[in-house]
Amino acid sequence: MVEKTITLENISLIDFLGTENQNIKQLAAAFPSSKIISRGNEIKIQGQTPEITKIHEILSSLIDHYHKFGKITHNSVNRYLSPDPFTEEDVIVTSPDVIVYGSKGGIIKAKTPNQKKLVDLVENHDLVFALGPAGTGKTYISVAMAVRALKNKEVRKIIISRPVVEAGENLGFLPGDMKEKVDPYLRPIYDALEDMIPMEKLKYYQENKIIEIAPLAYMRGRTLSNAFVLLDEAQNTTPAQIKMFLTRMGPTSKVMINGDRSQIDLPRHQRSGLMDALHTLRDVKGIGFIEMQPEDVMRHRLVRDIVDAYSKADDERLAARLEAEAAEEGKPVAVNGRKKKV
């Protein structure tokens, strides 16, 4: 009798083995002449050489499947036990619409024309600016593209950053170490990553600096090479900060900058670095730009209406301000498409 051992590293045992080891029991039932023993993060196979080799191959395939999809199901085991492993799942896997598979096996893909355009821009440009209101998928699609690049070994690491700026309120002193102080600002990034990468693997990636999530201030002095780099909430950067970030770009980097021009939380006198960069870089070739629209909002239907309402109110305030300034200077001002003397 021959024995082989497989060690499960960076794998959630419940997601791989199944409840009460159902996946392993299913595999063992297909090979009654051999013994498959699961103990902790080790699986021992005992039996004759030809059968053990086959079981080892299936378990290795299941491990690869887990790292790709985040879990093993009854159907997954059947797929690798079947003499013809081509199933409907393969059709989904090869679908060009899929960006990445979530940690629970769900499909993450672009859902609107602008989201698809964003995916295309990231694939074809090393630097992309994505603007748009809340809920249009800028952050989520960006993180999904970063995870895909990492899984496809197109990059060696993911670096995600946000400026630490309070959203219209003064939180005062925050307890804890630096990580505990800044984590609340980075929570949306963690939420997106946890949707796409199993918790144990995400923890491993972070501990080994394969995925870094840090405040923008931590980027100074670095050269970010062979990495997918994302700057989120860029409307809250200063011109100096965004210039610093852009000049970190290494020769093998892919960089995304996301922002929402309607949610600038900087002091009134401070110019937004994102708005400054859009003006300064508008004619630079090789940079992708996209403006997401209210129809791209994928949250509750009311969010789209809220975005529309605030946008109209902003336009009305701007028109009123321009009219008031023109009145002071005695210049003609456009009202409902016609110029009149004030």
PyMOL commands that set and color helices and strands:
alter all, ss='L'
color gray80, all
select helices_A, chain A and resi 13-17+19-30+49-69+74-81+88-93+113-124+138-151+178-196+199-207+216-219+234-236+239-246+273-280+294-296+301-329
alter helices_A, ss='H'
color red, helices_A
select strands_A, chain A and resi 2-7+35-39+42-47+98-101+107-109+127-131+157-162+211-215+227-231+254-259+287-291+332-335+338-341
alter strands_A, ss='S'
color yellow, strands_A
deselect
rebuild
show_as cartoon
